[in-house]
Amino acid sequence: MLERSELIQNRYNKVDALRQKGINPYINRFDPTHSSQSILDNADALITSEQKVVIAGRVLTIRSFGKAAFFHVMDGSGKIQAFIKSGMLPDEDFALFKEILDSGDIVGIEGIVFRTKTGEITVLAQRLFLLTKSVRPLPEKWHGLRDTDKRYRQRYVDLIVNEDVHKTFETRSRIISSCRRYLDERGYMEVETPMMQPIYGGALARPFVTHHNTLDMDLFLRIAPELYLKRLLVGGFEKVYEINRNFRNEGISIRHNPEFTMLELYTAYWDYKNTAELLEEMIRTIAQDVLGDTKFIYQGDEIDLAPANGWKRLTMLEAIKAETGHDLHWDEPANAIRLKIGHLIEAPEGKVKDLSAADLIIELFEQKVEPALIQPTFIMEFPKSKSPLAKTKPDDPLVAERFELFMGKLEIANAYSELNDPAEQLLRFQEQARRRAAGDSEAMCIDEDYVRALEHGMPPASGLGVGMDRVAMLFTDSYSVRDVILFPTLRPETGQPSSDEAEDE
């Protein structure tokens, strides 16, 4: 239930007083002529010409001196100082300021630009208009508040008072725009595929389930658009991409949100090595567009996107050997691998005993190698058993032509050469179905229509999925994925832990 403190009630009383005078405290329209940034950029000309400007924005802290006051007005481009003084604007406008105006209110100001004695560009108010009355005050000392849960839950306040947060989401928007521009310029076509699917697939994950009343059928929020995008390759589109939301019914942590933004693209006649080259160039181009540089700091480490010899490429087994000293092979029996590395894996003892050889190796990689991957690194050649939609490496039947990209200790992207043999794909789906029946809740379902599509013939192709939230984390030096998602998923408000770590699962 919304609380109404004495301070909030006093502001509601001001709203009532305005209405009793026939003044609308929530006007329908206002037409500013300038933004705060445009005034700052053109201050000299505006001061010289004494041109009138009209601005609109939110009132921040007011410094009142009786018959005069300074305050800042914040709009979408930034903020600018305003000065109001009795006698320099209509009496009713000054009375509005003295009797009604509070920090947080949204106002319009008409006036001229000048410089104060300290040199600050300021708008001298000749008219003042109340556009929206704020009845809930901004929290005091918000900048020093460490309650991250409150910041995420009340993002609208976080954006008002924290310029860095505002800049983070402006940067995120530019990242997405740059990505689109890069792909559009290279002949990729942006498409939209279903978010509600009768059969979910394209990843190993648990779905959210909903029900369509008219059709009386369950539908799944997509965990990935992959199988629909590859149907488009069958249909003759050779370069397609989609930037949109995926949904996975999994844990919440500093790196995971149940709904997240993914770029997924497919290129006919390519393999995973071609896609790695595209990804390297694309991330470097986005960084140059957005950051103006290919070097940046993430969580204290400098990351270089343009090293002299390109991004490092290691197989998963090579990376494990380099970091742990263990020389492992995919065809080794699980018991032999367990004896070598079981003590290095943090997991319940029963779980370690149940893991397959591939599972053991992947657990070791995730726990011991991933945290050391700071510079951009392609980890190549994953086990075929964990890559049900990827082509097998011709010279190694246990390995899939697949890579994942890591940097800043984060997994950023996943790609592979796409399996296009319908008979082999059906066998892979059937194996996934057996795992599902055995209790693996993340195993895929059999999608017979996708197999039917492959029977019509899909050209050789490679696909790529990029976690755009993770890219935004990197380029904004954000510790938690919730710092780059405007409205992240949170637990119910009552009894809610207040820190990232308390929600980590």
Salt bridges, closest charged atoms under 4 A:
GLU3 OE2 - ARG136 NH1 2.69
ASP31 OD1 - ARG29 NE 3.12
ASP44 OD1 - ARG115 NH2 2.84
ASP93 OD2 - ARG127 NE 2.62
GLU99 OE1 - LYS21 NZ 3.88
ASP102 OD2 - ARG11 NE 3.73
ASP102 OD2 - LYS14 NZ 2.99
ASP102 OD2 - LYS133 NZ 2.45
ASP105 OD2 - LYS133 NZ 2.82
GLU110 OE2 - LYS52 NZ 3.42
GLU120 OE2 - HIS72 NE2 2.90
ASP149 OD1 - ARG153 NH2 2.91
ASP158 OD1 - ARG151 NE 3.14
ASP158 OD2 - ARG155 NH1 2.85
GLU163 OE2 - LYS79 NZ 3.36
GLU170 OE2 - HIS166 ND1 3.32
GLU185 OE1 - ARG186 NH1 3.77
GLU190 OE2 - ARG180 NH2 2.90
ASP216 OD1 - HIS211 NE2 3.08
ASP218 OD1 - HIS211 ND1 2.87
GLU226 OE2 - LYS230 NZ 2.83
GLU242 OE2 - ARG222 NH1 3.10
GLU259 OE1 - ARG245 NH1 2.95
GLU280 OE2 - ARG284 NH1 3.09
GLU280 OE1 - ARG313 NH2 3.39
GLU281 OE1 - ARG186 NE 3.65
ASP289 OD2 - ARG181 NH2 3.53
ASP327 OD2 - LYS321 NZ 3.95
ASP327 OD1 - HIS329 NE2 3.71
GLU332 OE1 - LYS340 NZ 2.78
ASP359 OD1 - LYS386 NZ 2.52
GLU363 OE2 - LYS351 NZ 3.67
GLU381 OE2 - LYS393 NZ 3.42
ASP395 OD1 - LYS393 NZ 3.03
GLU404 OE2 - ARG402 NH2 2.95
GLU418 OE1 - LYS230 NZ 2.62
GLU424 OE2 - LYS384 NZ 3.70
GLU424 OE2 - ARG428 NE 2.86
GLU431 OE1 - ARG434 NH2 2.98
GLU431 OE2 - ARG435 NE 3.13
ASP447 OD1 - ARG231 NH2 3.22
ASP449 OD2 - ARG231 NH2 2.99
ASP449 OD1 - ARG452 NH1 2.81
ASP469 OD1 - ARG172 NH1 2.72
ASP500 OD1 - ARG482 NH2 3.34
GLU503 OE1 - ARG482 NH1 2.70
GLU505 OE2 - ARG491 NH2 2.99
